[in-house]
Amino acid sequence: MAGNRTFTMIKPDAVKAGHIGAILKMMNDAGFKIIAMKYTKLSPEMAGKFYEVHKERPFYGELVEFMSSGPIVAAILEKDNAVEDFRKLIGATNPAEAAPGTIRKLFAKSLGENAVHGADSDENAKIEGNFHFAGTEMFD
């Protein structure tokens, strides 16, 4: 059964470009309810821990450096079928392959600077949300 929560981060490139409001509006317009949100900056250590699953990949160091390069907006979103619906809303990882009207098609600069992170499974959404938020920071 599909869950009703997902995790996202608006990445440093989109924050720096001033796209927070437009991206949040797209999330709201698509029916997602924000149940937790914070404007924060990841240290290199935190970014490394968050992306530890990619540690052996050649892009890991660059990813950690990028994700700790500036502020992010972390959020937990709620909606029926949240993970799958959010993945459709953000579009393909590579913005050149993203569908028209998706967040990445509209706001991403490149494969590496692709505007937003979206959890890829219900299990990871829970893990990622708990990485960034205490239970007292989540509101239904």
Secondary structure, DSSP 8 states (H G I E B T S, - for coil): ---SEEEEEE-HHHHHTT-HHHHHHHHHHTT-EEEEEEEEE--HHHHHHHTGGGTTSTTHHHHHHHHTSSEEEEEEEE-TTHHHHHHHHH--SSGGGS-TTSHHHHH--SSSS-SEEE-SSHHHHHHHHHHH--GGG---
